[in-house]
């Protein structure tokens, strides 16, 4: 007898389909507005549609939704639409991140700045194609952030409910923005400490991936202080574990699954926890080899392999995997301390596993 595969927590309750439906309908309206202004904005609409609808795990709205349901919130399409706004925050962060890192691809497709630079070259326009692509990416990322606001407010929720959640939404967007700056600053200063890497990960990714979406859902449900505290105790370590998994994939991930070239984080010189742990544990010769290769945009496949071997030999990969496991265990223990809706609790447990064991 065969058994059906368990339903993903993102797919449970038809959630992914409902999120995608909300995003599709919202983007159709935005396309209409843009094209009424000028036909030259059609590529803008197309690029954002492709970016937002063409991929993504929908983890952030899923955490927010199950956080809302766990706190006793009543399901509605309006709530799902409001939480889908998190996908525009994510899109903004990724578009800007790819530009700052000079990444060529995202999800196996050209990054937004590369897409618009290619459009400039193909059309034979005047000026610098790369400069045009950079400017377009800045503006499209900004537009996604503006649209995150618009979708949250136009989803059909009672204005008093939205006002209750607004401080969480605002603080989340501030945190991810300053986290991006700290990432750029850390690469510039060459700070290799694990403490610094942890702070960058916390503000650039961890908090807005798990904790803030959960607290957003809790605020919409008017949850108790006890639920808010439990969600933070679950969300902060889990968000860090999520980012550590991302760091491991950035060095050791399969490009066929990640949609990014192998070793891209090494070429970009990212000072992640994984890299900081390797630099801390390596002997002087290995440390110098790591520092020489980090941030080299011309690092070839052999160079990536050498750096991977150095990181593995230092014990940093094993150390990072142990930390992911410990953080996930801590998150799940915090979740067990509060009374939640049974289905939502299981969904949050499943989300924790999905977020930390993923391969893409």
Secondary structure, DSSP 8 states (H G I E B T S, - for coil): --------TTTGGGHHHHHHHHHHHHHHHHHHHHHHH-GGGHHHHHHHHHHHHS----HHHHHHHHHHHHTT----HHHHHHHHTHHHHHHHHHHHHHHHHT-SEETTEE-HHHHHHHHHHHHT-SS-HHHHHHHHHHHHHHHHHHHHHHHHHHS---HHHHHHHHHHHHHHHHHHHHHHHHHHHHHHHT---HHHHHHHHIIIIIIIIIIHHHHHHHHHTT--HHHHHHHHHHHHHHHHHHHHHHHHHHHH--HHHHSS-TTHHHHTT---HHHHHHHHHS-HHHHHHHHHHTT-TT--HHHHHHHHHHHHHTTHHHHHHHHHHHHHHHHHHHHTTS---HHHHHHHHHHHHHHHS---
